[in-house]
Each structure stands twice: as structure tokens, then as C-alpha cells.
Amino acid sequence: MLKKGDKLYSILTGTCPKCHLESMYKDKNPYHLGNIFQMYERCSHCGTKYKMEPSFFYGAMYVSYGVGISFAVAAFIISFLIIGTSLMTSFLCIVGTLVVLMPIIIRWSRNIWINFFIHYDAKTVKEKK
């Protein structure tokens, strides 16, 4: 079960990595593709600045490669090894999975990247209450 204070909570929900009280994104739905990269400048609860430096989220591209490979391997294992489809059908399942999940992969990669550098601080949550 996910709970505030866990890195996984911040990564999967897209909340502030320091206080876990507010979404980092102006539009929580990653499938609104026009708004996928639009983030708040700072957290309104704890004041954490999300873009610590220009081009900060370029590092998330490396994370997205790993996340994408994980989804591709999972799609291959499910389609080829478990269901038993042909190799070509498995390839199409991998491509379809990556296309459909690309907005989620982008958001999770950014969330993972920022959580490398900013850690949960329970004091900021208690101070703002």
C-alpha cells in the first residue's frame, strides 16, 4: 500500500518529492498531450523549486530509456512467452505498449529523476499544517 513518505508514492502520483502534498504538474492527466510537460515552478506548500537548474529534466531521458525497456520486456514476456504469440505479433505488442504508455513513461521518468535529488521531509509537512 502506498503512503505518504515513500519515494514510490511521489513517483507514481507525481506529487512534490519533499512534502507529498501537491501535484508537480498543472494537469494531472498525462494523456492531455499538450500539457504533459507543464509543471508548477514551486510547491505551494513547502516552496520546493522543481526545476533546480535550466535543463534539469534532460537527465530524465536516461531514466525513460530504462523505464521504456522495462515495459517492452514485460510486453514481450506476456505476449510471446505467456500467451504464445508469434514473434511479429510480439513485436507489434511491444510497439503498441510503448506508444500507449509513452505519456506515463515520460511523467514517471521525470518523477524518478527529481526523486533522486529531493527527499521527503516530514518536518515541512508538520510546519505547514
Secondary structure, 3 states (H helix, E strand, C coil): CCCCCCHHHHHHHCECCCCCCCECECCCCCCCHHHCCCECCECCCCCCECCCCCCHHHHHHHHHHHHHHHHHHHHHHHHHHHHCCCHHHHHHHHHHHHHHHHHHHHHHHHHHHHHHHCCCCHHHHHHHC
